[in-house]
Every structure is written in C-alpha cells, then in structure tokens.
C-alpha cells in the first residue's frame, strides 16, 4: 500500500486484530438487525400479502427515522472519536453525554408527532392503496412510533461504544433485542393471532429492553469515556454545536434520501399488490448483501475519526483503502451466494406465482449491481464524513437521490412502462452517479485537511 510505506508497524493506530475485533461484531449486529426484519416479514406473510405490504410501507417511514437517529449518532461519534484520537477523554466524555441528550430530545419530538398524526401521514403518502393494507399500516405505524425514543437511545449508545473501539457490547444487546423480537413474534403472531399488531408490539418491547440495557452500560462504563450524572441534564451548547455541525448534514442527507425512498415506495404501490409484495421481499433479502459494506462503513467512523483526531492523515488514507478492499471482497462473495439461492429464498415468503417470479428477477440484477457499485456509493463517503467533510456528501447524495432515484423512476415507470424493474434501474443509475463523485472527492484529498476538534 503506497500510503503505508513510511509507517512502521508500531506506528499504526489499529492492528489487523483490532480491526477484526471492531468490524466482526458490527457485522453480526447488522445480521441480527436484518434477521428481525426478515423474521417479521416471514412470520407476517402467513397472515397474507396485505400484512406484508403494510409492514413494508410503514418500514419505509420507520427507516427514515432509523437512519435519521443513526445519522445524529454518527455526528456525535465522529466528534467523540476525534477527541479519543487526541487522547482528550474529558471532552470526549462530555460530548458523549450531550449526544445522548440531543438524540433523545429529537426522537421524542418525532415519536409524539407521528403518533398524533398517524392516519394523516399514511393517507398523505399512501392514500390510494387497498383499505386492508391501510388499516394494518396504521396499527403498525402507531406501535413503532412509540419506540422512536428507545431507538434513539440505543443508536446513541451503540455509536459511542463503537467510537471507543468496543463494538461487542452493541452486538450483544442487539442479540438480546433480536431474540426478544423473534420470540415475541412467535407468541403474538402465531400464538395470539395478533398479526401486524403482534409484530409491532414485539418490536416495541425489544427496543425498550435494548435501550434500558444500553443506558445502564453507559452509566457504568469506566473505560476511555466516563459518563457521570447522566440524569442531571445540563446542556453544553458549544459541544452540541460541534455534534450538530456533523450530525445535521448527515441527518438532512439521510432524511432527504429516505423521503425520496418513500416517494418511490408510493410509486411502487401504484403497480399493484404483487409488485408491492415482490419489492418488500427483494428489500428484505437484498439488505443482507449490504451488511459487510454497512458494517465497515460504521467501523470507518471510528478508524478514520481517530486517525484524523490524532492528526495522522496518512494513516486515514491507508485505512480507507484497506477497509474498502475488505468491503468489496465480502460483498461480492455474499452477493454471489444470494444470487445462486435467490429462488429458494423468495419461495419462503408464500407469495403468489407472479410476485415470486418478479421478486427473483429483480433480486438477481440487484445483487450484481450491489457488488459493483454499493461500496463506493455508501461505504467510501463515511471516510469523508469521519474527517468532517459532510456537506459535500450531503449535496451529492440529495442531488443524486432526487434527480435519479425519484425523478428517473417516475419517467421509467409512468412513461416507459418498465414497472418494478424501472424503479430499480433508476436506483442503479443513482449509485453510479454517487460513485463517480465520491471517488473524485477522495482522490483529490482535500478532506485530509479538515479539523473538527
């Protein structure tokens, strides 16, 4: 590696063993996260395609806020990681506390608004869907909105422990949450016959337990960051400003991205129940392909953040190349396996023949595109974010999302009648645009000169 020639082994901030210890638990945590969505969809599929479609529609909204809270947590994690790189643990600990307050406050506001405006939001977005789907969507939406503050707490805690280099804890908590969710699904969907309501209730309980455990460990933590008097709320606005300077562009980017996805989902809903169900299954299966890229992207915040905080841009470049290679190899292997087993996996979901055939054809094309374009589109920009170069990633992502994935989708579906394939084709073009911009930005190297703390 060119950038590592001047580095001696003792100079590296992260050994291969440390990288593995950071990345592997995140991979397992992401697998657990995907398994919850997979289990929800698989179990609810026994109730019917309307129930599958309802969860898919609501999760399009929920994912907006899942990634919004994650984006805010990432903003805090970048600041904390850079303080850790400087060995300034006092300000790092204070930043951690302020991140928790900020994320909890924002998630409480959104949760309350979405509970009060449940029906209006769903009718605004999906007013033309079948009545049975709409009724079940309202039920699931209300229950999951209740869990937003819990999700905010969990994401903040997980991001903070990862910034410290400890990704094992959030993995263990995620395992407990997954187990509770799946067992709850089995009891409430199969046993109590509660359908979509059972799936939502199981999710709420699992997130409550996960949030409580995460807060407990944060309070008791004595390694690297020591968070004291967390329940005596005292806002530190200079530190909150630093967090928001990274978190807000991340959140705006994530929010606009997922609003665009919701609009595309609305377009998908007009293609009929078979296309909507097929799309839900493709998303449920294909999300597993992105797990290595997502996991390495999350680890990048810690690795690049600490490298930049330690004023070691050469190491930041070295680790960026190394992590991207790992992302490409692992995603390619996983995509190949899922491609081979696409048909058997789709058959598990009890769809109609038309929906199953459509799901398989869309899924296999998606897997090829993911292996080629996804890491540069979504893993690489985390290198830029970890350095503080967040406005560029925000502008590129928002422009690409609305120009290609939203705008082009409507053209390909409404005017060229390409159906569900047209929606996914627009997404691949979106990825291609992102890839080009992020590669150029990374290669120029201006991001290496940024200072946050």
Secondary structure by P-SEA (a helix, b strand, c coil): cccccccccccccccaaaaaaacaaaaaaaaaaaaaaaaaaaaaccccaaaaaaaaaaaaaaaaaaaaaaaaaaaaaaaaaaaaaacaaaaaaaaaaaaaaaaaaaaaaaaaaaaaaaaaaaaaccccccaaaaaaaaaaaaaaaaaaaaaaaaaaaaaaaaaaccaaaaaaaaaaaaaaaaaaaaaaacccccaaaaaaaaaaaaaaaaaaaaaaaaaaccccccccccccccccaaaaaaaaaaaaaaaaaaaaaaaaaaaaaaaaaaccaaaaaaaaaaaaaacccaaaaaaaaaaaaaaaaaaaaaccaaaaaaaaaaaaaaaaaaaaaaaaaaaaaaaaaaacccccaaaaaaaaaaaaaaaaaaacccccccaaaaaaaaacccaaaaaaaaaaaaacccaaaaaacccccccaaaaaaaaaaaaaaaaaaaaaaaaaccccccccc
